[in-house]
Amino acid sequence: MGRLGLKWFDAFARLAGWPALRSEASQHVPIGFPIAILSFDRPHYLRRTLKSLRSQISETDRVVLFQDGSWNAWSHRTKGDSRDIEQCVSVFQRIIPWGEVRQAPDNLGIALNYERAECHLFEDSGAEKALILEDDLALSPNYLSVTQQLLAIAEQDHRIGYVAAYGNLWASQSEQQARSHDLIPMHENWGAATTRRAWLAERPFRQAYLALVESCDYSERDHAAIKEFYAGRGWTTGITSQDAARWIACLERGEVRVSSFACHARYIGKHGEHFTPRQFKASRLGNTVMFKGSLADLKGPTDQQISNWLETEQARFQGTGHSFYKGHGQ
């Protein structure tokens, strides 16, 4: 029976209540790393992210939803509509029914939600590598395949701290085709994967940063104290987000964050606590063209590339460089 015949038979068998001729899981090779989904109060975005992920995974893959809560005990504020939060869980369970839900009883904020996800995957579960997705990235059908390649490179080259497959979000299709083999530095930590080795190496810096945000509403964090913390280590930046702490932690260790040049995702978070429609328009993220065609074999960065990327990052976080892209702070 041909492939179309198999699909037709399986569809008919499901309607009739018969066992399928072959299961999807039996045809799927596990991706080899767990996936954490960080979610708060945007079920419409979460649905798009999960649907774009669903075709790339099966029941053999571990997917965990880290759902943040509504009530923030530090600011005594309701940060999100509980109905939206419940809908996020429902959306996840409907699209990935075998997935695991770890729901926070209160509002943690993105920094502590990331922290509990990473600790669960790398510390409690002992994962050697993992992918963490937020609820505002729509993936191409190749995202996990490219991430696998990038993680393999990172496992061989310990100068790589993070990898992502979202690529150059502003490149034309022809540019992406011409540079489909290339790697480039990451800007945001969107859809980023890392290894347990890199995570452990980052812990001292990460814990020092988290000490500044763990006893407050993350959206009301002490920006001055965080900037002072960076300044004491020789860095100048006005960005106090938990992502920036990752960028600087990598830089201090002489590690880079890399992405494919080809674009395998689209950022969709036009509305959110940390992104606005004005920023979205200024950054031209709505113009992203995702890569089409056969996947290229990616090769690790050269020594010269790593040196150049570190030099650029160093200038950026010593106050003499440029912002990542138009609409992004420095």
C-alpha positions as CSV (number, residue, x, y, z in Angstrom):
1,M,0.0,0.0,0.0
2,G,1.4,3.4,-1.0
3,R,1.8,6.4,1.3
4,L,-1.5,8.0,0.3
5,G,-3.2,4.6,0.8
6,L,-1.7,4.4,4.3
7,K,-3.0,7.8,5.2
8,W,-6.4,7.0,3.8
9,F,-6.6,3.7,5.7
10,D,-5.5,5.3,8.9
11,A,-8.1,8.0,8.6
12,F,-10.8,5.5,7.9
13,A,-9.7,3.2,10.7
14,R,-9.9,6.1,13.2
15,L,-13.5,6.9,12.1
16,A,-14.4,3.2,12.3
17,G,-12.7,2.7,15.6
18,W,-10.2,0.2,14.2
19,P,-6.6,0.1,15.2
20,A,-4.4,2.1,12.7
21,L,-2.2,0.2,10.3
22,R,0.7,2.1,11.6
23,S,1.0,4.8,14.3
24,E,2.6,8.2,13.9
25,A,4.9,7.5,16.8
26,S,6.3,4.4,15.1
27,Q,7.4,6.5,12.2
28,H,8.9,9.3,14.3
29,V,12.5,9.4,15.4
30,P,12.7,11.1,18.9
31,I,14.3,14.5,18.7
32,G,16.7,13.7,21.6
33,F,16.0,16.6,23.9
34,P,13.0,17.8,26.0
35,I,11.1,21.0,25.1
36,A,9.9,23.5,27.7
37,I,7.1,25.8,26.8
38,L,6.8,29.0,28.9
39,S,3.3,30.4,29.0
40,F,1.5,33.2,30.8
41,D,-1.7,34.8,29.5
42,R,-1.7,34.8,25.7
43,P,-3.6,31.7,24.6
44,H,-4.0,33.0,21.0
45,Y,-0.2,33.2,20.6
46,L,0.4,29.9,22.5
47,R,-2.0,28.1,20.1
48,R,0.0,29.3,17.0
49,T,3.3,28.3,18.6
50,L,2.1,24.8,19.6
51,K,0.5,24.1,16.3
52,S,3.7,25.0,14.5
53,L,5.5,22.6,16.9
54,R,3.0,19.7,16.8
55,S,3.9,18.4,13.3
56,Q,7.6,18.0,14.4
57,I,7.0,15.9,17.5
58,S,5.2,12.8,18.7
59,E,4.3,11.0,21.9
60,T,7.9,9.8,22.1
61,D,9.1,13.4,22.8
62,R,8.9,15.1,26.2
63,V,7.1,18.5,26.1
64,V,6.5,20.4,29.4
65,L,4.3,23.4,29.8
66,F,5.5,25.8,32.5
67,Q,2.4,27.9,33.1
68,D,2.8,31.1,35.1
69,G,0.1,32.2,37.5
70,S,-2.1,35.3,37.9
71,W,-1.6,36.7,41.4
72,N,1.8,38.4,42.3
73,A,2.4,38.2,46.0
74,W,5.1,40.9,45.9
75,S,3.2,43.7,44.2
76,H,-0.2,42.4,45.4
77,R,-1.5,42.7,41.8
78,T,-3.4,40.4,39.5
79,K,-1.0,40.2,36.6
80,G,-3.1,38.2,34.2
81,D,-6.7,37.1,33.7
82,S,-7.2,33.7,35.3
83,R,-9.5,32.7,32.4
84,D,-6.7,33.3,29.9
85,I,-4.3,31.3,32.0
86,E,-6.8,28.4,32.2
87,Q,-7.3,28.6,28.4
88,C,-3.5,28.4,27.9
89,V,-3.5,25.1,29.8
90,S,-6.5,23.9,27.9
91,V,-4.9,24.8,24.5
92,F,-1.7,22.9,25.5
93,Q,-3.6,19.8,26.6
94,R,-5.7,19.8,23.4
95,I,-2.7,20.2,21.0
96,I,-0.2,18.1,23.0
97,P,-2.3,15.7,25.0
98,W,0.6,13.6,26.3
99,G,2.5,16.7,27.5
100,E,3.2,17.5,31.1
101,V,1.7,20.6,32.8
102,R,3.6,22.3,35.6
103,Q,1.4,25.2,36.7
104,A,2.7,27.9,39.1
105,P,0.2,28.7,41.9
106,D,1.2,32.4,41.8
107,N,2.7,34.8,39.3
108,L,6.5,34.2,39.1
109,G,7.4,36.5,36.2
110,I,9.4,35.4,33.2
111,A,12.8,35.2,35.0
112,L,11.7,32.8,37.7
113,N,9.5,30.8,35.3
114,Y,12.6,30.3,33.2
115,E,14.6,29.4,36.3
116,R,12.1,26.7,37.4
117,A,12.0,25.3,33.9
118,E,15.7,25.1,33.5
119,C,16.2,23.6,37.0
120,H,13.5,21.0,36.4
121,L,15.1,19.9,33.0
122,F,18.7,20.1,33.8
123,E,18.8,19.5,37.6
124,D,15.8,17.3,38.4
125,S,15.6,15.4,35.1
126,G,19.3,15.5,34.3
127,A,18.8,16.4,30.6
128,E,22.0,16.9,28.7
129,K,20.4,19.5,26.4
130,A,17.0,21.2,26.1
131,L,15.0,23.7,24.0
132,I,13.0,26.4,25.7
133,L,10.2,28.1,23.8
134,E,8.1,31.1,24.8
135,D,4.6,31.5,23.6
136,D,5.3,34.0,20.8
137,L,7.4,32.2,18.2
138,A,5.8,30.5,15.2
139,L,8.1,27.7,14.0
140,S,8.8,26.5,10.5
141,P,8.5,22.7,9.9
142,N,12.3,22.6,10.1
143,Y,12.9,24.3,13.4
144,L,13.6,21.2,15.4
145,S,15.8,19.5,12.7
146,V,18.0,22.7,12.5
147,T,18.1,22.9,16.3
148,Q,19.4,19.3,16.4
149,Q,22.2,20.3,14.1
150,L,23.0,23.4,16.1
151,L,23.0,21.5,19.4
152,A,25.4,18.9,17.9
153,I,27.8,21.7,17.0
154,A,27.5,23.2,20.5
155,E,28.2,19.8,22.2
156,Q,31.5,19.7,20.2
157,D,32.5,23.4,20.7
158,H,32.2,24.6,24.3
159,R,32.6,28.2,23.2
160,I,28.9,28.1,22.2
161,G,26.5,28.9,25.0
162,Y,23.2,29.0,23.2
163,V,21.8,28.1,19.8
164,A,18.6,29.0,18.0
165,A,17.2,28.4,14.5
166,Y,15.2,31.6,14.0
167,G,17.9,33.1,11.9
168,N,18.0,36.4,10.1
169,L,14.5,37.6,10.6
170,W,15.0,40.4,8.0
171,A,16.7,38.4,5.2
172,S,15.0,37.9,1.8
173,Q,14.4,34.4,0.5
174,S,17.3,34.7,-2.0
175,E,19.7,35.8,0.8
176,Q,18.7,32.9,2.9
177,Q,19.2,30.5,-0.1
178,A,22.6,31.9,-0.8
179,R,23.7,31.7,2.9
180,S,21.8,28.6,4.0
181,H,25.1,27.0,5.3
182,D,26.0,30.0,7.4
183,L,25.8,30.7,11.1
184,I,25.3,34.1,12.6
185,P,25.2,35.6,16.1
186,M,21.9,35.5,18.0
187,H,20.3,38.6,19.2
188,E,17.3,37.7,21.4
189,N,17.2,34.4,23.2
190,W,14.0,33.4,21.3
191,G,13.5,29.7,20.8
192,A,16.9,29.0,22.3
193,A,18.4,25.7,23.2
194,T,21.4,25.0,25.4
195,T,23.4,22.2,26.9
196,R,23.6,21.2,30.5
197,R,27.3,22.0,30.5
198,A,26.6,25.6,29.4
199,W,23.8,25.9,31.9
200,L,26.0,24.8,34.8
201,A,28.7,27.2,33.7
202,E,26.3,30.1,33.7
203,R,24.8,29.3,37.2
204,P,27.0,31.6,39.3
205,F,26.2,34.7,37.2
206,R,22.6,33.6,36.8
207,Q,22.1,33.2,40.5
208,A,23.7,36.6,41.2
209,Y,21.2,38.2,38.8
210,L,18.2,36.3,40.1
211,A,19.0,37.5,43.7
212,L,18.2,40.9,42.4
213,V,14.7,40.0,41.0
214,E,13.5,37.0,43.0
215,S,11.9,39.1,45.8
216,C,9.9,41.5,43.7
217,D,7.4,41.7,40.9
218,Y,9.7,41.1,37.9
219,S,8.0,44.0,36.0
220,E,8.9,46.3,39.0
221,R,12.5,45.1,39.3
222,D,15.2,47.5,40.6
223,H,16.7,48.6,37.3
224,A,19.3,50.8,39.0
225,A,20.5,47.9,41.1
226,I,20.8,45.6,38.1
227,K,22.8,48.3,36.2
228,E,25.0,48.7,39.2
229,F,25.6,44.9,39.3
230,Y,26.6,45.0,35.6
231,A,28.8,48.1,36.1
232,G,30.7,46.4,38.9
233,R,31.7,43.7,36.4
234,G,32.7,46.2,33.8
235,W,29.6,46.2,31.6
236,T,27.3,49.1,30.6
237,T,23.8,48.5,29.4
238,G,20.4,49.9,29.9
239,I,18.8,46.5,29.4
240,T,17.9,44.8,32.7
241,S,15.9,41.9,31.4
242,Q,16.7,38.3,32.3
243,D,17.7,37.7,28.7
244,A,20.4,40.4,28.9
245,A,21.8,38.6,32.0
246,R,22.3,35.5,29.7
247,W,24.0,37.6,27.0
248,I,26.5,39.1,29.5
249,A,27.1,35.7,31.3
250,C,28.0,34.2,27.9
251,L,30.3,37.1,27.1
252,E,32.1,36.9,30.4
253,R,32.9,33.2,29.8
254,G,34.1,33.9,26.2
255,E,31.1,32.0,24.8
256,V,28.9,33.0,21.8
257,R,25.3,32.5,21.0
258,V,24.7,31.3,17.5
259,S,21.8,30.9,15.0
260,S,21.4,29.6,11.5
261,F,21.4,32.4,8.9
262,A,18.3,30.9,7.3
263,C,15.1,31.9,9.1
264,H,13.1,29.0,10.5
265,A,10.7,31.0,12.7
266,R,8.6,34.1,12.9
267,Y,8.2,36.3,16.0
268,I,4.5,36.9,16.6
269,G,4.5,38.6,20.0
270,K,3.2,42.0,18.9
271,H,1.3,42.5,22.2
272,G,2.9,41.5,25.5
273,E,4.3,42.6,28.8
274,H,7.8,43.0,27.3
275,F,7.0,44.0,23.7
276,T,4.7,46.6,22.2
277,P,3.1,47.1,18.8
278,R,5.3,50.2,18.4
279,Q,8.5,48.1,18.9
280,F,7.1,45.4,16.6
281,K,6.5,48.0,13.8
282,A,9.9,49.7,14.3
283,S,11.8,46.4,14.2
284,R,10.0,45.3,11.0
285,L,9.5,41.8,12.5
286,G,6.2,41.5,10.7
287,N,8.1,41.3,7.4
288,T,9.9,38.0,8.2
289,V,10.2,35.5,5.4
290,M,10.8,32.0,6.5
291,F,13.2,29.8,4.6
292,K,12.0,27.4,1.9
293,G,13.9,24.6,0.3
294,S,16.2,21.7,1.3
295,L,18.1,22.1,4.6
296,A,21.8,22.7,4.4
297,D,24.4,21.0,6.5
298,L,25.6,23.5,9.1
299,K,29.2,23.7,10.1
300,G,30.6,25.1,13.3
301,P,32.0,28.7,13.5
302,T,35.6,29.3,12.8
303,D,38.0,30.7,15.4
304,Q,37.9,34.1,13.6
305,Q,34.1,34.2,13.6
306,I,34.0,33.6,17.3
307,S,36.6,36.2,17.9
308,N,34.7,38.8,15.8
309,W,31.4,38.0,17.4
310,L,32.8,38.3,20.9
311,E,34.5,41.6,20.0
312,T,31.1,42.9,18.8
313,E,29.4,41.8,21.9
314,Q,32.1,43.3,24.1
315,A,31.7,46.7,22.4
316,R,27.9,46.5,22.8
317,F,28.1,45.9,26.5
318,Q,30.8,48.4,27.2
319,G,28.6,51.1,25.7
320,T,30.4,51.7,22.4
321,G,28.5,49.3,20.2
322,H,25.2,49.3,18.5
323,S,21.8,47.9,19.4
324,F,20.9,44.4,18.0
325,Y,18.3,45.8,15.5
326,K,16.1,48.9,15.0
327,G,13.6,49.2,17.7
328,H,15.7,47.3,20.3
329,G,17.4,49.0,23.2
330,Q,21.2,48.8,23.7
